[in-house]
Amino acid sequence: MANAIRAASASVLTYHNDKARTGQNPNETVLTLANVNTNSFGLLFTYAVDGYVYAQPLILANVSIPSKGVHNVLYVVTEHDGVYAFDADSNGGSNAAPLWQVSFINPSAGITSVPNGDVICDDLVPEIGITSTPVIDPIGGTIYVVAKTREVVSGVTNYVYRLHALDVTTGTEKLGGPVLIQGSVLGTGIDTDGSGHVSFSAFLQLNRMALLLNNGVVYFGCGSHCDNNPYHGWLFGFNAQTLGTNGIFNSTANAERGGIWGSGCGPACDTNGNLYVSTGNGTFDSINGDYSDTLLKLSTTNSLVVVDYFTPYNHLDLDTNDTDLASGGVVLLPDEAGSGAHPHLVVCAGKEGTLYLVDRENMGKFNAAGDTQIVQSLPGAIGSCFDTPAYFNNTLYFVGVNDVIKAFTITDGSIISTPASQGSTVFGFPGATPSISANGTNDGIAWAIQSDAYLSSGPSILHAYNAAHVSQELYNSTQAGGRDILAGAVKFTVPTIANGKVYVGTESTLSVFGNFVAAPTIAPNGGTFTNSILVTLADATPGAAIYYTLDNTVPTTSSALYTGPFSLTTSATVSARAFLGGVTGSAAVSADFTIISLQPPTADFTGSPTTGPTPLTVTFTDDSTGSITNRSWSFGDGGTTNTVNTIVGYTYNSTGTNTVTLIVSGPLGVSTNARLNYIVVTNNLPQLTIVPGSRDFGLLPVGQSSTQSFSIANTGLQILSGIATASGAGFAQIGRAHV
């Protein structure tokens, strides 16, 4: 059973988990190598959204939503310019609806997302709205979002990019936002205004690159729609509090192209605040400040300034063959991956499939004779790279185009060229960006979304591999038949893994995967019991904690935690739910318990009347205490009865003195009460009584008379009728009495 204290929920605030873009979440305590399989893991629930989800979903833990309580919140953005806040743990009850939702379009006012036909590009279909992954400031409570809109005013069509700063609890704009994304740099590039300025075009440029928040500045980059000229690579910095422009950089201000997009990856950032991005096809001329097909290091101390770079020796071939460097995301490796000579490393790859390992403190710039000036170059190590690699436990994970997932070990600042392990499933275009979940260095799982069916709206496929041996696939979403099948695939999508859940965006949904938590069992499963019953709860899901209530309410993690069998002494409805990781709950089960309180019986009774002539009818009342199921009466004259009734009537027809006995019995024993000579029954004949019984007439001569008085009474119990004789001392008298 899980620990009683729920582990703190993890947040995912930026693309690929951190500013270095390593893609690892080392704080995942729920998902393990043992429980990620088709029997115990799969699709839990799905939220419907209004458009394609290209951006990685983000998680902010313990958010207090007005009038809705505290939630772990899942933030999702769409190409329909929608922003959603969902409960990240459950879609049950009121959580089925978004916690809040905002839209940046208003069709009735002429404001819509951009139809992909407007930009003559089918790279993003059917519309362009919010493509890049936002970034969250948990301290300020702000989520920053870049959105593109088409706005028709007085018959004039404008294309606009805006930076929005939304309150994470309500979705309302804050900090004076939104602000227009615009600006220019000095330059003589392809689209110069003739006065030495090159301006940003919200129509021609595409913000696919994720946002970065560092030292109070929000950064993001832009490339093009389908290489439609004229365009450049742009980087912007905006003050996170004022939303004022903090810096602007153009990769080819004096030439053309050099897009900055990274298949959705954001700028990587080191501890000194330097940014790292790679650029695409175009002009490379470092003397004039044009950096196409180049890995750039930019200082943020004073605006955005290139302070170092690496350009492959064959940049012209890369440009000619459209095998540019910008298709892959840039990852900064932790110092554990470095060596004494090269402690600070950066890795990237492009469409050519060559891995470049570069010293961040001495990037090597350009060497026309070969790339020998950098730490390492591994040509053809992977298929074309349209992904951001993941790093975990001195291992790099790549999924190239028409290639399998590959795990490369890094030892002493060098990548071993032969993969330590690789999968067997071939990913078509565009490959996949892997992410890692682990509990420290244990239970490492490599996750990847196979999206190569995106052109036909075929389903995405979620894959999970043992990170230590990616040849072992733990799970994929096609293994359980139709149970876990996802909606239409979206290329470049990245899974988010946090708190026992995996979040996957599709063409129309945000789907949530996790462990199936078995409903608990209750033993015994209800019933009627005497005085008390010991109740035992159990659950078949490893690591699940059980919470229960006794008032027929649905348990939550705030309810009583089950730690062992408990005793019920009063009637109750026991309800129980199992939770995994404190967030994934099972169905609730319940059982009704009726507790009957029993005491040993003590016999006692009364009768009324207790004396009288025959026939004498006596009412006996049982005054016994305790739990009684039967009463056995013995009335003393040979009469008996067994009954459950507490009142019994009995008629005595014979005179005499009677001992009455009551025997009561119940679940806890027998008790006897005998009342000696309790009922007295007397004779019931008529009786003529003369008082006084004798009279003395003295000596009475013959012929004389004497008068004496006496009374005659019927002292019997019936009406006396007939002749009665009474005699007294010295005389006899005969008469008729009517009383």
Stockholm file with secondary structure:
# STOCKHOLM 1.0

chainA/1-739         MANAIRAASASVLTYHNDKARTGQNPNETVLTLANVNTNSFGLLFTYAVDGYVYAQPLILANVSIPSKGVHNVLYVVTEHDGVYAFDADSNGGSNAAPLWQVSFINPSAGITSVPNGDVICDDLVPEIGITSTPVIDPIGGTIYVVAKTREVVSGVTNYVYRLHALDVTTGTEKLGGPVLIQGSVLGTGIDTDGSGHVSFSAFLQLNRMALLLNNGVVYFGCGSHCDNNPYHGWLFGFNAQTLGTNGIFNSTANAERGGIWGSGCGPACDTNGNLYVSTGNGTFDSINGDYSDTLLKLSTTNSLVVVDYFTPYNHLDLDTNDTDLASGGVVLLPDEAGSGAHPHLVVCAGKEGTLYLVDRENMGKFNAAGDTQIVQSLPGAIGSCFDTPAYFNNTLYFVGVNDVIKAFTITDGSIISTPASQGSTVFGFPGATPSISANGTNDGIAWAIQSDAYLSSGPSILHAYNAAHVSQELYNSTQAGGRDILAGAVKFTVPTIANGKVYVGTESTLSVFGNFVAAPTIAPNGGTFTNSILVTLADATPGAAIYYTLDNTVPTTSSALYTGPFSLTTSATVSARAFLGGVTGSAAVSADFTIISLQPPTADFTGSPTTGPTPLTVTFTDDSTGSITNRSWSFGDGGTTNTVNTIVGYTYNSTGTNTVTLIVSGPLGVSTNARLNYIVVTNNLPQLTIVPGSRDFGLLPVGQSSTQSFSIANTGLQILSGIATASGAGFAQIGRAHV
#=GR chainA/1-739 SS CCCSSCCCCCCBCSGGGSTTCCCEETBCCSCCTTTCSTTTEEEEEEEECSSCCCSCCEEEEEEEETTTEEEEEEEEECTTSEEEEEESSCCSGGGGSCSEEEESCBGGGTEECEEGGGGTCCSSCSEESCCSCCEEETTTTEEEEEEEEEEEETTEEEEEEEEEEEETTTCCBCTTCCEECCCEEECCCTTCCSSSEEECCTTTEECCSCCEEETTEEEEEEEESTTCSSCBCEEEEEETTTCCEEEEEETBTTSSBCCCCGGGCCCEECTTCCEEEECCSBCEEGGGTEETTCEEEEECSSSSEEEEEEECTTHHHHHHTTCCSTTSCCEECCGGGCCSSCCSEEEEECTTCCEEEEETTBCCEECTTCSTTSSEEETTSSSCCCSCCEEETTEEEEECTTBCEEEEEEETTEECSSCSEECSCCBCTTCBCCEEEEETTEEEEEEEEECTTGGGTCBCEEEEEETTEEEEEEEETTTTTTTTCCSBCCTTCCCEEETTEEEEECSSEEEEEEECCCCCEEESCSEEEESCEEEEEECSSTTCEEEEESBSCCCCTTSEECCSCEEECSCEEEEEEEEETTTEECCCEEEEEEEECCCCCBCCEEEECCEEESSEEEEEEECCBSCCSEEEEECSSSCEEEESCSEEEEEECSCEEEEEEEEEEETTEEEEEEEEEEEEEECCCCCEEEESSCCCCCCCCTTCCCCCCCEEEECSSSCCCSEEEEEETTEEEEEECCC
#=GC SS_cons         CCCSSCCCCCCBCSGGGSTTCCCEETBCCSCCTTTCSTTTEEEEEEEECSSCCCSCCEEEEEEEETTTEEEEEEEEECTTSEEEEEESSCCSGGGGSCSEEEESCBGGGTEECEEGGGGTCCSSCSEESCCSCCEEETTTTEEEEEEEEEEEETTEEEEEEEEEEEETTTCCBCTTCCEECCCEEECCCTTCCSSSEEECCTTTEECCSCCEEETTEEEEEEEESTTCSSCBCEEEEEETTTCCEEEEEETBTTSSBCCCCGGGCCCEECTTCCEEEECCSBCEEGGGTEETTCEEEEECSSSSEEEEEEECTTHHHHHHTTCCSTTSCCEECCGGGCCSSCCSEEEEECTTCCEEEEETTBCCEECTTCSTTSSEEETTSSSCCCSCCEEETTEEEEECTTBCEEEEEEETTEECSSCSEECSCCBCTTCBCCEEEEETTEEEEEEEEECTTGGGTCBCEEEEEETTEEEEEEEETTTTTTTTCCSBCCTTCCCEEETTEEEEECSSEEEEEEECCCCCEEESCSEEEESCEEEEEECSSTTCEEEEESBSCCCCTTSEECCSCEEECSCEEEEEEEEETTTEECCCEEEEEEEECCCCCBCCEEEECCEEESSEEEEEEECCBSCCSEEEEECSSSCEEEESCSEEEEEECSCEEEEEEEEEEETTEEEEEEEEEEEEEECCCCCEEEESSCCCCCCCCTTCCCCCCCEEEECSSSCCCSEEEEEETTEEEEEECCC
//
